[in-house]
């Protein structure tokens, strides 16, 4: 009997597990603090911590294993906050890729620990890898302002804000280390939102600085004083260079959108120098519970009458009831900024989900949604959504996977399924602007708060696909209406090019006239005896088809005659 009692005690000790002690310090005040993670299924209700000043403590017992978690600072002033603890809390993650990011190679910047019959201590200043907030000076934030359009004061250029870390009204002196009129400074800032401006010269009070303050307006101006605004999260960041008195970079000369890539689908076959097929059903139905199997067969994607046709079939194939196609331009067509457009006719059957969208070539900020997604056109084939094509963006801040639900921009297009329409995005450093048939339907803005809100400063590629069904579909698929066709007349990409010195297209010798000398010189480029620079290519590609050929020569001759 004694032996059984001893064994029972030993077994009970192991079943209780080891103790994890949390000691979390914060810079800000919260009504409650919770840790939630893999140990509670990410419910938000893992362990409530007890408060003593800005220190929150608690402990729990767990069996052996690996665990990841985040910290939730709860705003209990929100009525019924407990109905949605995630969205009524400040989420504190580990700095992504840092020494306290438990799995630094995945997209989730979570704290974590391992238990192997040992007690564990988790001791952090929330959102950092520091043990206490008093030893943490903030995240490195680099500012840069271009002064080429103004005469710089002998006192130098300052960044000024009303927060003590920005040392208003005197501010921080910036430096022009390269002598190129770009002034920079790196500051250590705690997480939070800051307003600031650049100032041309020294001033020691707010009201008597004359015209030394920059004057800005537009998307980056906030508040009654038209200040710039910055949100510091749990990461270091380098802000984009801006022009003094402007929300964007200084103008480097007149620019216009030039066609840099296109597929007009005028050949007999799909151009595999531009497109790659994705085959299969992906992971978890491409993350959406989709029902189709993508193939590279000509039955599912082909050229017909100058259009790309992606055709979904109702058939048994590799264990799936539908086949379709998904094509991408990755590593064959990748861009940062520009106008990207396509002329499209979408299918009409319930359960169809065609898309014209973009994904990052290199997931610089981590896996989905951290590195972003741009949906230029999606059309959900359900009764209540038919003929309502929409555009959406996804990122670390706005997503359907624990973030703020993203905003979609849509329009009622009564002939979306029966006629072709042009869907377009104009993508700049400051804005994603969406259009249907040239009509603006909505914009998503860069608020300069870091990659979490704006990962759209990296290369993205184009995807065309026709999915069937998903977790999001609110209707049954109309199998009796198959096959279904997603048709694309063209896909075109334009980017801004400096055309400051182009006075006359075709005038390759820059003498101000079009004559036989220009024709002779153009022929040398067309037959390959000469290689055109980017600037020469812009002058010579008169018909803007991205080729130097006999058609450009003919058009030049017509201009001369």
Secondary structure by P-SEA (a helix, b strand, c coil): caaaaaaaaaaaaaaacbbbbbbbbbccccccccccccccccccccbbbbbccccccccccccbbbbbbccccccccccccccccccccccccccccccccccccccccccccccccbbbbbbbcccccccccccccccbbbbbbbccccccccccbbbbcccccccccccbbbbccccccbbbbbbbbcbbbbbbbbbcccccccccccccbbbbbccccccccbbbbbbbccbbbbcccccccccccccccbbbbcccccccccccccccccbbbbbccccccccccccbbbbcccccccccccccccccccccccccccccccccccccccccccbbbbbbcccccccbbbbbccccccccccccccccccccccccccccccccccccccccccccccccbbbbbbbbccccccbbbbbbbbcccccccccccccccccccccccccccccccbbbbbbbbccccccccccccccccccbbbbbcbbbbbbbbbcccccccccccccccccaaaaaaaaaaaaccccccaaaaaaccccccccccaaaaaaaaaaac
